[in-house]
Amino acid sequence: MHQLFGLFLCDAGLSEYLVTHFVYPSGPSPDTDSSGEEPLPPTTPDACDSTMVLDAVATLRGEMFFFKDSFFWRSYPQSSTPQQSLITNFWPDGPSNIDAAYESRSSDKVYLFKGKKVWAFSGYDLVGGYPKPISSFGLAKGVEKIDAVFHDVDTGKTLFFVGSDYYSYDEVRKTMDQSKRVDETFSGLTGQVTAAFQYRGFTYIYSGKYMFEYSLRSGRLFRVLNNSYFLRCTNF
């Protein structure tokens, strides 16, 4: 079975088993309320839900990761079926319900963003000194969260989306450019950006349940797709 960083692949049923037996094991719990009822495990998201809005999308060593709530789907070339897992099964020291994620190829790290903090991982290990404030990238301290982020391989810059604006971070110089309006660069995109990534020379920007396919070199919008275009529904 193909593995990456020691990840144990699991389907939705196994995910629920792991949640029941490891995240919320039977027996007394300090989080149990006075009624004696145990907290319910997180609801497993459905890749076939056409109304689902993804929290984040990222590539990692040639594979795609699609994040929703406490889970992610992992899609890799050797399999036509996305594999689902809890985020904390893969990154035990990471957050759940993240806002954004991206891979830095220059440092071979993946960054997970939640609120005003960012976690950096080398493989599945948390990098020393993390989590850090998102202002460590040069963002204003008033920025409460990142809506989406991706790394542009052509320019070497990482784009952070915050509301109707985006910021470009130079990975080499460690400097942040002034913000620009999203609709000035990404034509036809009027809604809030919810996720973003690059794949095979194209940039994909998610807004709600739709995904916009761009060429940053030409600035051209090619297609508007459902956000399930890469995350295939396998319930056939």
C-alpha positions in Angstrom: 0.0 0.0 0.0 1.4 3.4 -1.0 2.4 5.6 2.0 3.6 9.1 2.4 5.4 10.1 5.7 4.0 7.0 7.4 0.4 7.8 6.7 -2.0 4.9 7.2 -4.6 5.1 4.5 -8.2 4.8 5.6 -11.6 5.0 4.1 -14.6 6.7 5.7 -15.6 3.7 7.7 -12.1 3.2 9.1 -11.9 7.0 9.8 -15.1 6.6 12.0 -13.5 3.6 13.7 -10.4 5.6 14.5 -12.4 8.5 15.8 -14.5 6.3 18.0 -11.7 4.2 19.4 -8.8 6.6 19.6 -10.1 10.2 19.5 -13.1 9.5 21.7 -12.4 6.2 23.4 -15.0 4.6 25.7 -14.9 5.3 29.4 -14.9 8.4 31.6 -13.7 11.6 30.0 -12.9 15.0 31.5 -15.0 16.5 28.7 -18.1 14.5 29.6 -20.9 16.7 30.9 -22.9 16.0 34.1 -25.5 14.0 32.2 -22.9 11.3 31.5 -23.1 11.7 27.7 -19.9 11.5 25.8 -19.2 14.0 23.0 -20.0 12.8 19.5 -17.2 12.2 17.0 -16.9 14.7 14.2 -19.2 14.3 11.2 -17.4 12.7 8.3 -17.7 14.9 5.2 -19.0 13.5 1.9 -17.0 14.0 -1.3 -20.2 13.5 -3.2 -21.9 16.6 -1.5 -22.3 19.0 -4.4 -22.8 21.9 -2.0 -19.7 21.3 0.1 -17.2 24.2 0.4 -13.7 23.1 1.0 -11.6 24.7 3.7 -8.3 24.4 1.9 -6.5 22.6 -1.0 -2.8 22.0 -1.2 -0.3 19.9 -3.1 2.4 17.9 -1.3 5.1 16.1 -3.2 3.0 15.6 -6.2 -0.2 14.6 -4.4 -3.3 16.6 -3.7 -4.8 17.3 -0.3 -8.4 18.5 0.1 -9.3 19.7 3.6 -12.8 19.8 5.2 -13.5 20.2 8.9 -11.4 17.7 10.9 -10.6 15.6 7.8 -8.8 15.6 4.5 -8.8 13.6 1.3 -5.6 12.6 -0.2 -5.4 12.0 -4.0 -2.3 10.5 -5.6 -1.5 9.3 -9.1 -1.3 5.6 -8.1 -5.0 5.5 -7.1 -8.2 6.8 -8.7 -10.0 6.8 -5.3 -9.2 9.6 -2.8 -8.2 8.4 0.7 -9.8 10.1 3.7 -8.2 10.6 7.1 -8.3 12.8 10.1 -5.9 15.7 9.9 -4.5 14.8 13.4 -3.8 11.2 12.3 -1.4 12.6 9.7 -0.1 15.6 11.7 -0.7 14.8 15.4 0.5 18.3 16.4 -1.5 20.1 13.9 -4.9 21.9 14.1 -8.2 20.7 12.8 -10.7 22.9 10.8 -7.9 24.8 9.1 -8.3 28.0 7.1 -5.6 27.5 4.5 -2.6 25.3 3.5 0.3 25.3 1.1 3.6 23.5 0.3 6.9 25.3 0.2 9.0 23.4 -2.2 12.1 25.4 -1.4 12.0 24.4 2.2 10.2 21.1 1.7 7.6 22.0 4.3 3.9 22.2 4.4 2.1 25.1 6.3 -1.3 24.9 7.9 -3.1 28.1 8.9 -5.8 28.5 11.5 -6.9 31.9 12.8 -3.8 34.0 13.6 -1.4 31.1 13.8 0.5 29.0 11.3 2.0 25.5 11.8 4.9 24.2 9.7 5.6 20.5 9.2 8.5 18.6 7.8 6.9 15.3 6.8 4.5 14.7 9.7 6.8 16.4 12.3 6.1 19.9 13.7 9.0 22.2 12.9 10.7 23.7 16.0 9.4 27.1 17.0 5.9 26.5 15.6 3.1 27.4 15.7 3.9 31.1 15.0 1.8 34.1 14.4 0.8 34.7 10.7 2.4 38.1 11.0 5.7 36.3 10.8 5.2 36.3 7.1 5.0 40.1 7.1 1.3 40.3 7.2 -0.2 43.2 9.3 -1.0 42.2 12.8 -4.6 43.2 12.2 -5.1 40.3 9.8 -7.3 37.8 11.7 -7.1 34.9 9.3 -6.0 33.7 5.9 -8.8 32.7 3.5 -6.5 30.8 1.1 -2.9 30.6 0.0 -0.8 29.0 -2.8 2.7 29.2 -4.1 3.3 30.4 -7.6 6.2 28.4 -9.0 6.9 30.8 -11.9 7.5 33.9 -9.7 8.6 32.1 -6.5 6.0 34.1 -4.6 3.3 32.8 -2.2 -0.1 34.5 -2.5 -2.1 35.0 0.6 -5.8 35.8 0.2 -7.5 38.0 2.8 -11.0 39.2 2.1 -11.1 41.0 -1.3 -7.3 41.5 -1.3 -4.2 39.3 -1.7 -0.6 39.7 -0.6 2.5 38.3 -2.4 5.3 36.9 -0.2 8.8 36.4 -1.7 10.0 33.1 -0.3 13.7 33.9 -1.0 13.9 37.5 0.2 11.3 36.9 3.0 9.5 40.1 2.1 5.8 40.8 1.7 4.5 43.1 -1.1 1.7 45.6 -0.8 -1.8 44.1 -1.2 -3.7 44.0 -4.4 -7.4 43.5 -5.1 -8.3 39.9 -6.1 -10.5 41.0 -9.0 -7.6 43.0 -10.6 -5.6 39.8 -11.2 -8.3 37.2 -11.3 -10.9 38.3 -13.8 -14.5 37.0 -13.2 -13.9 36.2 -9.6 -16.3 38.3 -7.5 -16.9 36.0 -4.5 -14.7 35.3 -1.5 -11.8 33.1 -2.2 -12.0 29.9 0.0 -9.1 27.8 -1.3 -6.4 27.8 -3.9 -3.5 25.8 -5.4 -1.5 25.3 -8.6 -1.4 22.1 -10.7 0.3 21.4 -14.0 0.9 25.1 -14.9 -2.6 26.2 -14.0 -3.9 28.1 -11.0 -7.1 27.0 -9.4 -9.1 29.4 -7.2 -12.0 28.2 -5.2 -15.0 30.4 -4.4 -17.7 28.6 -2.6 -18.7 25.4 -4.5 -17.0 26.6 -7.7 -13.4 26.5 -8.9 -11.9 29.0 -11.4 -9.1 27.8 -13.7 -6.5 30.5 -14.6 -3.2 30.9 -16.4 -1.3 33.5 -14.4 1.1 34.0 -17.3 -1.6 35.3 -19.6 -4.1 36.3 -16.9 -6.7 34.4 -18.7 -9.7 32.6 -17.1 -10.2 29.3 -18.9 -13.0 27.4 -17.1 -15.3 27.6 -14.2 -15.7 24.1 -12.7 -17.4 22.4 -9.7 -15.1 22.1 -6.7 -15.5 18.3 -7.1 -13.5 18.4 -10.4 -10.4 17.0 -8.7 -12.0 15.5 -5.7 -13.9 12.7 -7.4 -17.2 11.3 -6.0 -16.7 7.5 -5.8 -20.1 6.5 -4.5 -21.1 4.6 -7.6 
